[in-house]
């Protein structure tokens, strides 16, 4: 799983999920990929999330949600 490190201080772990829709002849299937990221910020946990998602979005398209799992 890829990990992102961004500045020291607030530390958190969260899941970043995005959807890819696969269309078939008779049905529509939604595929969700979940990756784990580690973000850090001197300012706040919100900034740690924003920075990590911003970094991840440079290589991952269509990020639609984030779940914070742990803060220290």
PDB file as gemmi writes it, atoms N, CA and C in Angstrom:
CRYST1    1.000    1.000    1.000  90.00  90.00  90.00 P 1                      
ATOM      1  N   UNK A   1       0.830  -1.176   0.000  1.00  0.00           N  
ATOM      2  CA  UNK A   1       0.000   0.000   0.000  1.00  0.00           C  
ATOM      3  C   UNK A   1       0.877   1.244   0.000  1.00  0.00           C  
ATOM      4  N   UNK A   2       0.510   2.276  -0.769  1.00  0.00           N  
ATOM      5  CA  UNK A   2       1.320   3.489  -0.794  1.00  0.00           C  
ATOM      6  C   UNK A   2       1.130   4.321   0.470  1.00  0.00           C  
ATOM      7  N   UNK A   3       2.186   4.925   0.960  1.00  0.00           N  
ATOM      8  CA  UNK A   3       2.115   5.823   2.107  1.00  0.00           C  
ATOM      9  C   UNK A   3       2.639   7.188   1.690  1.00  0.00           C  
ATOM     10  N   UNK A   4       1.990   8.225   2.207  1.00  0.00           N  
ATOM     11  CA  UNK A   4       2.429   9.586   1.939  1.00  0.00           C  
ATOM     12  C   UNK A   4       2.860  10.214   3.253  1.00  0.00           C  
ATOM     13  N   UNK A   5       3.976  10.923   3.271  1.00  0.00           N  
ATOM     14  CA  UNK A   5       4.420  11.638   4.466  1.00  0.00           C  
ATOM     15  C   UNK A   5       4.471  13.114   4.114  1.00  0.00           C  
ATOM     16  N   UNK A   6       3.839  13.908   4.938  1.00  0.00           N  
ATOM     17  CA  UNK A   6       3.794  15.341   4.692  1.00  0.00           C  
ATOM     18  C   UNK A   6       4.090  16.071   6.007  1.00  0.00           C  
ATOM     19  N   UNK A   7       5.202  16.765   6.121  1.00  0.00           N  
ATOM     20  CA  UNK A   7       5.601  17.554   7.298  1.00  0.00           C  
ATOM     21  C   UNK A   7       5.362  16.833   8.622  1.00  0.00           C  
ATOM     22  N   UNK A   8       5.991  17.236   9.682  1.00  0.00           N  
ATOM     23  CA  UNK A   8       5.791  16.605  10.987  1.00  0.00           C  
ATOM     24  C   UNK A   8       4.697  17.273  11.818  1.00  0.00           C  
ATOM     25  N   UNK A   9       4.264  16.658  12.858  1.00  0.00           N  
ATOM     26  CA  UNK A   9       3.381  17.155  13.923  1.00  0.00           C  
ATOM     27  C   UNK A   9       2.100  16.356  14.005  1.00  0.00           C  
ATOM     28  N   UNK A  10       1.016  16.818  13.392  1.00  0.00           N  
ATOM     29  CA  UNK A  10      -0.228  16.050  13.428  1.00  0.00           C  
ATOM     30  C   UNK A  10      -0.048  14.823  12.561  1.00  0.00           C  
ATOM     31  N   UNK A  11      -0.350  13.677  13.095  1.00  0.00           N  
ATOM     32  CA  UNK A  11      -0.171  12.434  12.352  1.00  0.00           C  
ATOM     33  C   UNK A  11      -1.494  11.697  12.310  1.00  0.00           C  
ATOM     34  N   UNK A  12      -1.852  11.150  11.173  1.00  0.00           N  
ATOM     35  CA  UNK A  12      -3.097  10.414  11.060  1.00  0.00           C  
ATOM     36  C   UNK A  12      -3.005   9.371   9.968  1.00  0.00           C  
ATOM     37  N   UNK A  13      -3.854   8.388  10.088  1.00  0.00           N  
ATOM     38  CA  UNK A  13      -3.955   7.351   9.072  1.00  0.00           C  
ATOM     39  C   UNK A  13      -5.396   7.342   8.592  1.00  0.00           C  
ATOM     40  N   UNK A  14      -5.611   7.287   7.302  1.00  0.00           N  
ATOM     41  CA  UNK A  14      -6.968   7.262   6.787  1.00  0.00           C  
ATOM     42  C   UNK A  14      -7.019   6.477   5.494  1.00  0.00           C  
ATOM     43  N   UNK A  15      -8.221   6.098   5.137  1.00  0.00           N  
ATOM     44  CA  UNK A  15      -8.433   5.379   3.891  1.00  0.00           C  
ATOM     45  C   UNK A  15      -8.946   6.345   2.847  1.00  0.00           C  
ATOM     46  N   UNK A  16      -8.478   6.181   1.659  1.00  0.00           N  
ATOM     47  CA  UNK A  16      -8.864   7.024   0.549  1.00  0.00           C  
ATOM     48  C   UNK A  16      -9.511   6.120  -0.493  1.00  0.00           C  
ATOM     49  N   UNK A  17     -10.761   6.361  -0.822  1.00  0.00           N  
ATOM     50  CA  UNK A  17     -11.469   5.486  -1.744  1.00  0.00           C  
ATOM     51  C   UNK A  17     -11.948   6.276  -2.955  1.00  0.00           C  
ATOM     52  N   UNK A  18     -11.944   5.650  -4.081  1.00  0.00           N  
ATOM     53  CA  UNK A  18     -12.504   6.261  -5.267  1.00  0.00           C  
ATOM     54  C   UNK A  18     -13.236   5.190  -6.065  1.00  0.00           C  
ATOM     55  N   UNK A  19     -14.143   5.636  -6.916  1.00  0.00           N  
ATOM     56  CA  UNK A  19     -14.990   4.716  -7.666  1.00  0.00           C  
ATOM     57  C   UNK A  19     -14.590   4.672  -9.128  1.00  0.00           C  
ATOM     58  N   UNK A  20     -14.605   3.485  -9.672  1.00  0.00           N  
ATOM     59  CA  UNK A  20     -14.487   3.289 -11.107  1.00  0.00           C  
ATOM     60  C   UNK A  20     -15.721   2.511 -11.529  1.00  0.00           C  
ATOM     61  N   UNK A  21     -16.462   3.043 -12.469  1.00  0.00           N  
ATOM     62  CA  UNK A  21     -17.696   2.392 -12.889  1.00  0.00           C  
ATOM     63  C   UNK A  21     -17.419   1.565 -14.130  1.00  0.00           C  
ATOM     64  N   UNK A  22     -17.786   0.297 -14.057  1.00  0.00           N  
ATOM     65  CA  UNK A  22     -17.601  -0.630 -15.162  1.00  0.00           C  
ATOM     66  C   UNK A  22     -18.979  -0.946 -15.730  1.00  0.00           C  
ATOM     67  N   UNK A  23     -19.199  -0.621 -16.986  1.00  0.00           N  
ATOM     68  CA  UNK A  23     -20.491  -0.907 -17.597  1.00  0.00           C  
ATOM     69  C   UNK A  23     -20.419  -2.203 -18.380  1.00  0.00           C  
ATOM     70  N   UNK A  24     -21.410  -3.048 -18.163  1.00  0.00           N  
ATOM     71  CA  UNK A  24     -21.522  -4.292 -18.904  1.00  0.00           C  
ATOM     72  C   UNK A  24     -22.786  -4.223 -19.741  1.00  0.00           C  
ATOM     73  N   UNK A  25     -23.024  -5.224 -20.554  1.00  0.00           N  
ATOM     74  CA  UNK A  25     -24.166  -5.216 -21.465  1.00  0.00           C  
ATOM     75  C   UNK A  25     -25.481  -5.114 -20.710  1.00  0.00           C  
ATOM     76  N   UNK A  26     -25.684  -5.894 -19.645  1.00  0.00           N  
ATOM     77  CA  UNK A  26     -26.969  -5.940 -18.950  1.00  0.00           C  
ATOM     78  C   UNK A  26     -26.931  -5.337 -17.548  1.00  0.00           C  
ATOM     79  N   UNK A  27     -25.784  -4.978 -17.037  1.00  0.00           N  
ATOM     80  CA  UNK A  27     -25.733  -4.443 -15.675  1.00  0.00           C  
ATOM     81  C   UNK A  27     -24.605  -3.429 -15.531  1.00  0.00           C  
ATOM     82  N   UNK A  28     -24.658  -2.743 -14.422  1.00  0.00           N  
ATOM     83  CA  UNK A  28     -23.632  -1.753 -14.118  1.00  0.00           C  
ATOM     84  C   UNK A  28     -23.004  -2.128 -12.773  1.00  0.00           C  
ATOM     85  N   UNK A  29     -21.692  -2.194 -12.728  1.00  0.00           N  
ATOM     86  CA  UNK A  29     -20.972  -2.609 -11.531  1.00  0.00           C  
ATOM     87  C   UNK A  29     -20.082  -1.454 -11.074  1.00  0.00           C  
ATOM     88  N   UNK A  30     -20.116  -1.140  -9.787  1.00  0.00           N  
ATOM     89  CA  UNK A  30     -19.232  -0.126  -9.234  1.00  0.00           C  
ATOM     90  C   UNK A  30     -18.088  -0.812  -8.508  1.00  0.00           C  
ATOM     91  N   UNK A  31     -16.876  -0.421  -8.841  1.00  0.00           N  
ATOM     92  CA  UNK A  31     -15.683  -0.979  -8.215  1.00  0.00           C  
ATOM     93  C   UNK A  31     -15.069   0.101  -7.328  1.00  0.00           C  
ATOM     94  N   UNK A  32     -14.813  -0.233  -6.078  1.00  0.00           N  
ATOM     95  CA  UNK A  32     -14.214   0.712  -5.144  1.00  0.00           C  
ATOM     96  C   UNK A  32     -12.834   0.209  -4.756  1.00  0.00           C  
ATOM     97  N   UNK A  33     -11.837   1.048  -4.924  1.00  0.00           N  
ATOM     98  CA  UNK A  33     -10.476   0.701  -4.525  1.00  0.00           C  
ATOM     99  C   UNK A  33     -10.136   1.499  -3.270  1.00  0.00           C  
ATOM    100  N   UNK A  34      -9.605   0.825  -2.262  1.00  0.00           N  
ATOM    101  CA  UNK A  34      -9.257   1.479  -1.006  1.00  0.00           C  
ATOM    102  C   UNK A  34      -7.749   1.387  -0.804  1.00  0.00           C  
ATOM    103  N   UNK A  35      -7.131   2.540  -0.550  1.00  0.00           N  
ATOM    104  CA  UNK A  35      -5.694   2.562  -0.264  1.00  0.00           C  
ATOM    105  C   UNK A  35      -5.480   3.238   1.088  1.00  0.00           C  
ATOM    106  N   UNK A  36      -4.386   2.939   1.731  1.00  0.00           N  
ATOM    107  CA  UNK A  36      -4.067   3.539   3.024  1.00  0.00           C  
ATOM    108  C   UNK A  36      -2.977   4.586   2.835  1.00  0.00           C  
ATOM    109  N   UNK A  37      -3.188   5.754   3.443  1.00  0.00           N  
ATOM    110  CA  UNK A  37      -2.237   6.856   3.355  1.00  0.00           C  
ATOM    111  C   UNK A  37      -1.866   7.316   4.755  1.00  0.00           C  
ATOM    112  N   UNK A  38      -0.696   7.860   4.889  1.00  0.00           N  
ATOM    113  CA  UNK A  38      -0.260   8.466   6.148  1.00  0.00           C  
ATOM    114  C   UNK A  38       0.049   9.920   5.866  1.00  0.00           C  
ATOM    115  N   UNK A  39      -0.619  10.828   6.579  1.00  0.00           N  
ATOM    116  CA  UNK A  39      -0.391  12.247   6.366  1.00  0.00           C  
ATOM    117  C   UNK A  39       0.039  12.928   7.651  1.00  0.00           C  
ATOM    118  N   UNK A  40       0.852  13.958   7.536  1.00  0.00           N  
ATOM    119  CA  UNK A  40       1.317  14.730   8.686  1.00  0.00           C  
ATOM    120  C   UNK A  40       1.298  16.218   8.352  1.00  0.00           C  
ATOM    121  N   UNK A  41       1.043  17.048   9.371  1.00  0.00           N  
ATOM    122  CA  UNK A  41       1.036  18.497   9.182  1.00  0.00           C  
ATOM    123  C   UNK A  41       1.376  19.180  10.502  1.00  0.00           C  
ATOM    124  N   UNK A  42       2.014  20.326  10.432  1.00  0.00           N  
ATOM    125  CA  UNK A  42       2.294  21.125  11.631  1.00  0.00           C  
ATOM    126  C   UNK A  42       1.058  21.866  12.120  1.00  0.00           C  
ATOM    127  N   UNK A  43       0.113  22.136  11.236  1.00  0.00           N  
ATOM    128  CA  UNK A  43      -1.031  22.978  11.564  1.00  0.00           C  
ATOM    129  C   UNK A  43      -2.186  22.218  12.214  1.00  0.00           C  
ATOM    130  N   UNK A  44      -2.713  21.194  11.546  1.00  0.00           N  
ATOM    131  CA  UNK A  44      -3.895  20.489  12.055  1.00  0.00           C  
ATOM    132  C   UNK A  44      -4.057  19.155  11.342  1.00  0.00           C  
ATOM    133  N   UNK A  45      -4.955  18.324  11.882  1.00  0.00           N  
ATOM    134  CA  UNK A  45      -5.218  17.047  11.225  1.00  0.00           C  
ATOM    135  C   UNK A  45      -5.952  17.271   9.912  1.00  0.00           C  
ATOM    136  N   UNK A  46      -6.768  18.337   9.827  1.00  0.00           N  
ATOM    137  CA  UNK A  46      -7.460  18.637   8.570  1.00  0.00           C  
ATOM    138  C   UNK A  46      -6.458  18.940   7.457  1.00  0.00           C  
ATOM    139  N   UNK A  47      -5.429  19.702   7.797  1.00  0.00           N  
ATOM    140  CA  UNK A  47      -4.390  20.003   6.812  1.00  0.00           C  
ATOM    141  C   UNK A  47      -3.625  18.749   6.410  1.00  0.00           C  
ATOM    142  N   UNK A  48      -3.408  17.843   7.359  1.00  0.00           N  
ATOM    143  CA  UNK A  48      -2.734  16.587   7.036  1.00  0.00           C  
ATOM    144  C   UNK A  48      -3.546  15.796   6.018  1.00  0.00           C  
ATOM    145  N   UNK A  49      -4.871  15.760   6.203  1.00  0.00           N  
ATOM    146  CA  UNK A  49      -5.743  15.062   5.250  1.00  0.00           C  
ATOM    147  C   UNK A  49      -5.694  15.747   3.890  1.00  0.00           C  
ATOM    148  N   UNK A  50      -5.869  17.063   3.870  1.00  0.00           N  
ATOM    149  CA  UNK A  50      -5.856  17.808   2.606  1.00  0.00           C  
ATOM    150  C   UNK A  50      -4.549  17.606   1.844  1.00  0.00           C  
ATOM    151  N   UNK A  51      -3.440  17.689   2.555  1.00  0.00           N  
ATOM    152  CA  UNK A  51      -2.138  17.530   1.904  1.00  0.00           C  
ATOM    153  C   UNK A  51      -1.943  16.126   1.354  1.00  0.00           C  
ATOM    154  N   UNK A  52      -2.329  15.119   2.125  1.00  0.00           N  
ATOM    155  CA  UNK A  52      -2.165  13.737   1.668  1.00  0.00           C  
ATOM    156  C   UNK A  52      -3.057  13.442   0.470  1.00  0.00           C  
ATOM    157  N   UNK A  53      -4.306  13.922   0.506  1.00  0.00           N  
ATOM    158  CA  UNK A  53      -5.220  13.701  -0.624  1.00  0.00           C  
ATOM    159  C   UNK A  53      -4.725  14.455  -1.855  1.00  0.00           C  
ATOM    160  N   UNK A  54      -4.226  15.655  -1.664  1.00  0.00           N  
ATOM    161  CA  UNK A  54      -3.681  16.421  -2.791  1.00  0.00           C  
ATOM    162  C   UNK A  54      -2.520  15.670  -3.435  1.00  0.00           C  
ATOM    163  N   UNK A  55      -1.626  15.132  -2.619  1.00  0.00           N  
ATOM    164  CA  UNK A  55      -0.500  14.356  -3.154  1.00  0.00           C  
ATOM    165  C   UNK A  55      -0.977  13.089  -3.852  1.00  0.00           C  
ATOM    166  N   UNK A  56      -1.925  12.394  -3.240  1.00  0.00           N  
ATOM    167  CA  UNK A  56      -2.435  11.151  -3.830  1.00  0.00           C  
ATOM    168  C   UNK A  56      -3.164  11.419  -5.139  1.00  0.00           C  
ATOM    169  N   UNK A  57      -3.868  12.549  -5.224  1.00  0.00           N  
ATOM    170  CA  UNK A  57      -4.644  12.838  -6.430  1.00  0.00           C  
ATOM    171  C   UNK A  57      -3.772  13.108  -7.650  1.00  0.00           C  
ATOM    172  N   UNK A  58      -2.479  13.299  -7.449  1.00  0.00           N  
ATOM    173  CA  UNK A  58      -1.598  13.465  -8.609  1.00  0.00           C  
ATOM    174  C   UNK A  58      -1.402  12.148  -9.356  1.00  0.00           C  
ATOM    175  N   UNK A  59      -1.620  11.030  -8.681  1.00  0.00           N  
ATOM    176  CA  UNK A  59      -1.481   9.720  -9.334  1.00  0.00           C  
ATOM    177  C   UNK A  59      -2.758   8.893  -9.298  1.00  0.00           C  
ATOM    178  N   UNK A  60      -3.751   9.304  -8.511  1.00  0.00           N  
ATOM    179  CA  UNK A  60      -5.011   8.567  -8.381  1.00  0.00           C  
ATOM    180  C   UNK A  60      -6.147   9.478  -8.819  1.00  0.00           C  
ATOM    181  N   UNK A  61      -6.955   9.026  -9.777  1.00  0.00           N  
ATOM    182  CA  UNK A  61      -8.075   9.826 -10.273  1.00  0.00           C  
ATOM    183  C   UNK A  61      -9.353   9.537  -9.495  1.00  0.00           C  
ATOM    184  N   UNK A  62     -10.261  10.505  -9.486  1.00  0.00           N  
ATOM    185  CA  UNK A  62     -11.624  10.351  -8.970  1.00  0.00           C  
ATOM    186  C   UNK A  62     -11.689   9.948  -7.503  1.00  0.00           C  
ATOM    187  N   UNK A  63     -10.922  10.573  -6.649  1.00  0.00           N  
ATOM    188  CA  UNK A  63     -11.025  10.309  -5.212  1.00  0.00           C  
ATOM    189  C   UNK A  63     -12.354  10.887  -4.735  1.00  0.00           C  
ATOM    190  N   UNK A  64     -13.172  10.049  -4.104  1.00  0.00           N  
ATOM    191  CA  UNK A  64     -14.511  10.486  -3.712  1.00  0.00           C  
ATOM    192  C   UNK A  64     -14.753  10.479  -2.214  1.00  0.00           C  
ATOM    193  N   UNK A  65     -13.838   9.961  -1.424  1.00  0.00           N  
ATOM    194  CA  UNK A  65     -14.078   9.940   0.015  1.00  0.00           C  
ATOM    195  C   UNK A  65     -12.830   9.624   0.799  1.00  0.00           C  
ATOM    196  N   UNK A  66     -12.854  10.052   2.059  1.00  0.00           N  
ATOM    197  CA  UNK A  66     -11.740   9.811   2.968  1.00  0.00           C  
ATOM    198  C   UNK A  66     -12.317   9.430   4.323  1.00  0.00           C  
ATOM    199  N   UNK A  67     -11.730   8.428   4.960  1.00  0.00           N  
ATOM    200  CA  UNK A  67     -12.111   8.046   6.321  1.00  0.00           C  
ATOM    201  C   UNK A  67     -10.863   8.119   7.197  1.00  0.00           C  
ATOM    202  N   UNK A  68     -10.900   8.972   8.222  1.00  0.00           N  
ATOM    203  CA  UNK A  68      -9.775   9.083   9.145  1.00  0.00           C  
ATOM    204  C   UNK A  68      -9.887   7.953  10.155  1.00  0.00           C  
ATOM    205  N   UNK A  69      -8.836   7.141  10.259  1.00  0.00           N  
ATOM    206  CA  UNK A  69      -8.857   5.985  11.147  1.00  0.00           C  
ATOM    207  C   UNK A  69      -8.135   6.224  12.456  1.00  0.00           C  
ATOM    208  N   UNK A  70      -7.125   7.093  12.462  1.00  0.00           N  
ATOM    209  CA  UNK A  70      -6.308   7.252  13.654  1.00  0.00           C  
ATOM    210  C   UNK A  70      -5.619   8.605  13.638  1.00  0.00           C  
ATOM    211  N   UNK A  71      -5.554   9.257  14.811  1.00  0.00           N  
ATOM    212  CA  UNK A  71      -4.820  10.514  14.942  1.00  0.00           C  
ATOM    213  C   UNK A  71      -3.938  10.437  16.179  1.00  0.00           C  
ATOM    214  N   UNK A  72      -2.721  10.949  16.063  1.00  0.00           N  
ATOM    215  CA  UNK A  72      -1.831  11.018  17.226  1.00  0.00           C  
ATOM    216  C   UNK A  72      -1.191  12.382  17.308  1.00  0.00           C  
TER     217      UNK A  72                                                      
END                                                                             
